[in-house]
Amino acid sequence: VQLVESGGGLVQAGGSLRLSCAASQNPFIINGMGWYRQTPGSQRELVAAIAMDGSQMTRYSDSVKGRFTISRDGDKNTIYLQMNSLKPEDSAVYYCYVDQERRTWGQGTLVTVSS
């Protein structure tokens, strides 16, 4: 499977960005998808995740709850991350992942929030 991410960029604090991640078609069932982020010198941390089954269960890190929303288009194997009220500390490289028989990562997209 291949992942194509888009939507990163530069935004002022308080602004919004929308990330998207599309998984290529393949014969394996997608169990879940989500986003991590990473800053230089830090470990990659979970931002948001969504189940790709009928439950569509979501989970978020405490730092983004109430500001970020993850959603999906199951027909297109695509997920979105709507990021509102962005803060400078949200600046990071955001990585999409897909869970099938193993986890596959996207190439990452840079989000920079200026103060």
C-alpha angles and dihedrals in degrees: 000000000000127000125211116197128192142162105069123131147113121314136163121250110278092030132113139240133181121213123197132194124190123193118209118243114269137155097254124095115250109226099181145343134199151140135269127182134207137192125196111285094011135101120254110265131200114252103174140338136192133196114235095209126087093283095065087198114182136198133188139192113254090244094064103033111127093016105059127052126193119203138165145215101210095188089060098036087235131138131193134205114204108198118194133174090023119200130202088250089063088069108118145108107281117213125198120210138188126206117214124129083330137003119270124193132212124229094258133246125230121237118189122185116192122207 
